[in-house]
Amino acid sequence: MRRLLAISATALVALGTLGLSLGNAGASPSTRAKASGTVDVLYAGSFLDLMEQQIGPAFHKATGYTVSGFSAGSTALATEIAGGTQVGDVFISASPAVNASLEGSANGNWVSSYKEFGYSPLVLGYNPASKFAKALQTKPWYEVVDLPGFLLGRTDPTTDPKGVLAVDALTGVALSYDQPGLAPLASSSSNVFEETALVGDLQAGQLDAGFFYAVEAAAAHLKTVPLTGTQLSGQYTVAILNRAPHAAAAKAFVNFLLGPSGRKILKANGVTPISPALFFRASANSTTTTTTTTTP
């Protein structure tokens, strides 16, 4: 009888050990070992607040990697990447066309492919303390920004795709709605500001309104009105740069951004996700900027 009890006790210990082992094998992701290290993300200025406040922290919590970011106008960033003054793992642009300047041997072969993952409409963000705030709430934007004394901000079209869209909005509406006073606003240099400073300038009261993507307006809690008469949007793309110093971390970041958690953050902050993201590959035998579209 004692021998049977001993065998049973031994069996229970073995089963307990097996159960403990199986329990560890099925541990939740939050209890498993996470990666460590940094991923260098070079991203459009309109993603500044969203990256620092939400995407970066959420990615770190999910994977253990830390985002080290640098933000500027997409075109300016591409120029710095091509010139070697900015070294990164991932490039996020607000315009697919910008990637072309990094494709092909003539451009350093920095980008071989990229994915377009979402879009965000161009809107007019305004300061609620502005003397023009009430007019913006009740009248078409193009009638208000043309009023004497109105201070309108936009970004430089040579460094930022949003600056190009702002010029398109002003010149297009000037013709469509017979507002000739908008054309000088599109060509003036006095209303051009750095992309990463434009939100702060508006909040500080230095401007009555400015052109923003909905994503940056949402992250900064700006009051906005739609740009009636236009259908302009920022089209966001992401690429892992060739020769990325932290390739594993770069892949993990892109997977997170395009995955359920990343899409949820984007959708809640003024970006309409494209799922699955659209895949574009550079022409393999050309130094030009031609791309082709394929499925992911």
C-alpha positions in Angstrom: 0.0 0.0 0.0 2.8 2.4 0.9 4.5 1.6 -2.4 1.3 2.5 -4.4 1.1 5.8 -2.5 4.7 6.6 -3.3 4.2 5.9 -7.0 1.1 8.1 -7.0 2.9 10.9 -5.3 5.7 10.6 -7.9 3.3 10.7 -10.7 1.6 13.8 -9.3 4.9 15.6 -9.0 5.7 14.6 -12.6 2.3 15.9 -13.8 2.8 19.1 -11.9 6.2 19.6 -13.5 4.7 18.9 -16.9 1.8 21.3 -16.3 4.2 24.0 -15.3 6.3 23.5 -18.4 3.2 23.6 -20.6 2.0 26.7 -18.8 5.3 28.5 -19.6 5.1 27.4 -23.3 1.7 29.1 -23.5 2.6 32.2 -21.7 0.9 35.4 -22.8 2.9 37.8 -25.1 3.2 40.3 -22.2 5.2 37.7 -20.2 7.5 36.6 -22.9 11.0 38.1 -23.4 10.9 41.2 -25.5 13.5 42.6 -27.8 15.7 45.6 -27.0 17.4 48.2 -29.0 16.5 51.2 -31.2 14.9 51.7 -34.5 15.6 55.0 -36.3 12.5 56.3 -38.0 12.7 59.3 -40.3 9.1 60.6 -40.7 6.9 63.3 -42.1 6.5 66.3 -39.8 2.7 65.8 -39.8 3.3 62.6 -37.8 5.3 64.4 -35.1 2.8 64.4 -32.2 1.3 61.0 -33.2 4.7 59.3 -33.3 5.9 60.8 -30.0 2.7 60.4 -28.1 1.1 57.2 -29.4 2.9 55.1 -32.1 6.3 55.2 -30.5 5.2 54.3 -26.9 2.8 51.6 -28.2 5.4 50.0 -30.3 7.9 50.0 -27.4 5.3 48.4 -25.1 4.5 45.7 -27.7 8.0 44.8 -28.8 10.6 46.3 -26.5 12.2 48.3 -29.3 12.5 52.0 -28.8 11.8 54.5 -31.6 14.5 57.1 -32.1 12.8 59.5 -34.5 13.6 62.6 -36.7 10.8 64.6 -38.2 10.8 67.1 -41.1 9.1 67.8 -44.4 9.0 64.6 -46.5 10.9 66.1 -49.4 13.5 67.6 -47.2 14.0 64.3 -45.4 14.5 62.4 -48.7 17.1 65.0 -49.7 19.0 64.4 -46.5 18.8 60.7 -46.8 20.1 60.8 -50.3 22.9 63.1 -49.2 23.9 61.0 -46.2 23.2 63.6 -43.6 20.3 61.5 -42.1 20.8 57.8 -41.5 17.8 55.8 -40.6 16.0 52.5 -40.8 12.5 53.5 -41.8 11.2 56.3 -43.9 7.6 57.5 -43.6 6.5 60.0 -46.3 3.3 62.0 -46.8 3.6 61.5 -50.6 4.3 58.4 -52.7 6.1 60.6 -55.2 8.8 61.4 -52.7 10.0 57.8 -52.6 11.0 58.1 -56.3 13.8 60.5 -55.4 15.4 57.6 -53.4 15.0 54.9 -56.0 17.5 53.6 -58.5 21.3 53.7 -58.6 21.3 57.4 -59.6 19.5 58.2 -56.3 21.6 55.9 -54.1 19.3 52.9 -54.1 17.9 53.8 -50.8 14.4 52.6 -51.5 13.6 49.4 -53.4 9.9 49.2 -52.4 7.4 50.9 -50.2 3.9 50.5 -48.9 1.1 53.1 -49.0 -0.8 52.5 -45.8 -3.2 55.4 -45.3 -4.4 58.9 -46.2 -5.4 62.0 -44.3 -7.4 64.9 -45.8 -6.0 68.4 -45.9 -8.0 70.7 -43.6 -7.8 74.3 -42.3 -6.8 74.4 -38.7 -7.6 77.6 -36.8 -7.0 79.3 -33.5 -10.3 79.5 -31.6 -9.1 82.8 -30.0 -8.7 84.4 -33.4 -11.0 87.2 -34.3 -11.9 85.3 -37.5 -12.9 82.1 -35.6 -16.6 82.7 -35.8 -16.5 83.6 -39.5 -14.6 80.4 -40.2 -17.4 78.4 -38.4 -20.1 80.0 -40.5 -18.7 80.9 -43.9 -16.7 79.1 -46.5 -13.0 79.1 -45.7 -12.0 80.7 -48.9 -14.1 83.8 -48.2 -12.5 84.2 -44.7 -8.8 83.7 -45.4 -9.0 86.5 -48.0 -10.2 89.1 -45.5 -7.8 92.0 -44.5 -5.6 91.1 -41.6 -6.1 87.4 -41.8 -2.8 85.5 -41.0 -2.6 82.2 -42.9 0.2 79.7 -42.5 1.4 77.0 -44.9 4.6 75.0 -45.4 7.3 75.3 -48.1 6.3 73.3 -51.2 9.9 72.7 -52.0 10.5 70.7 -48.8 7.0 69.4 -47.9 4.2 67.8 -50.0 1.6 69.5 -47.8 3.0 72.8 -49.0 2.3 71.6 -52.6 -1.3 70.7 -51.7 -1.8 74.1 -49.9 -0.8 75.9 -53.1 -3.1 73.6 -55.1 -6.0 74.4 -52.8 -5.5 78.2 -53.0 -5.0 78.3 -56.7 -7.7 75.8 -57.6 -10.3 77.5 -55.4 -9.3 80.9 -56.7 -10.4 79.8 -60.1 -13.3 77.6 -59.3 -15.0 80.1 -56.9 -13.8 83.3 -58.4 -11.7 84.3 -55.4 -8.7 86.1 -57.1 -7.4 87.2 -53.7 -6.3 83.7 -53.0 -3.7 83.5 -55.8 -1.3 85.9 -54.1 -1.5 83.8 -50.9 -0.3 80.8 -52.9 2.8 82.6 -54.2 3.7 84.7 -51.2 6.7 83.6 -49.1 5.7 85.6 -46.0 3.2 82.9 -45.0 5.6 80.0 -45.2 6.6 78.2 -42.0 8.6 75.1 -40.9 6.3 72.1 -40.9 7.2 71.1 -37.3 6.7 74.6 -36.1 3.4 75.4 -37.7 1.2 73.8 -35.0 3.0 75.7 -32.3 2.8 79.0 -34.1 -1.0 78.6 -34.5 -1.5 77.6 -30.9 0.6 80.6 -29.8 -1.7 83.0 -31.6 0.8 84.0 -34.3 -1.5 82.8 -37.0 -5.3 82.8 -37.4 -5.2 79.5 -39.4 -3.0 77.1 -41.3 -3.1 74.2 -43.6 -2.7 70.8 -41.9 -3.4 67.2 -42.4 -6.3 65.8 -40.3 -3.8 63.5 -38.5 -1.7 66.3 -37.1 -4.7 68.4 -36.3 -6.2 65.5 -34.3 -3.0 64.9 -32.4 -2.6 68.6 -31.5 -6.4 69.0 -30.7 -6.8 71.8 -33.3 -10.1 73.2 -34.3 -10.6 72.6 -38.0 -12.9 73.3 -40.9 -13.0 71.3 -44.2 -11.5 72.7 -47.3 -14.7 73.0 -49.3 -14.0 72.9 -53.0 -11.0 70.5 -52.6 -10.4 66.8 -52.2 -6.8 66.9 -51.2 -5.1 64.4 -48.9 -1.7 63.3 -47.7 -0.9 59.8 -48.8 1.3 58.1 -46.3 3.9 55.5 -47.2 6.5 53.5 -45.3 9.7 52.0 -46.5 12.6 50.1 -44.9 15.7 51.9 -46.2 18.3 49.8 -47.9 21.4 49.3 -45.7 19.3 50.0 -42.6 21.5 49.7 -39.5 18.8 48.0 -37.5 17.1 45.7 -40.0 15.2 43.5 -37.5 13.9 46.4 -35.5 12.9 48.2 -38.8 10.9 45.1 -39.9 9.2 44.9 -36.5 8.2 48.6 -36.7 6.7 48.3 -40.1 4.8 45.1 -39.1 3.4 47.0 -36.0 2.4 50.1 -38.0 0.6 48.0 -40.6 -0.9 45.6 -38.2 -4.1 45.8 -36.1 -2.6 47.9 -33.3 -1.0 50.4 -35.7 -4.2 50.7 -37.8 -6.3 51.3 -34.7 -4.1 54.2 -33.7 -4.1 55.6 -37.2 -7.9 55.4 -37.5 -8.4 57.1 -34.2 -6.2 60.0 -35.2 -7.3 61.3 -38.6 -5.7 58.7 -40.9 -7.8 56.3 -42.9 -5.9 53.1 -43.1 -5.5 51.1 -46.3 -5.8 47.4 -45.5 -4.0 45.7 -46.9 -1.4 48.4 -47.7 -0.6 49.0 -51.3 2.8 47.6 -52.4 5.0 49.5 -54.8 8.3 48.3 -56.2 11.0 50.4 -57.9 11.9 49.5 -61.5 14.7 47.0 -61.2 16.7 48.0 -64.3 16.3 51.8 -64.3 17.8 54.8 -62.7 14.5 56.7 -63.1 11.8 56.9 -60.6 9.3 54.5 -62.2 7.3 52.3 -59.8 4.9 49.5 -60.4 2.0 48.4 -58.2 1.6 44.9 -57.0 -0.4 43.1 -54.3 1.3 42.8 -50.9 
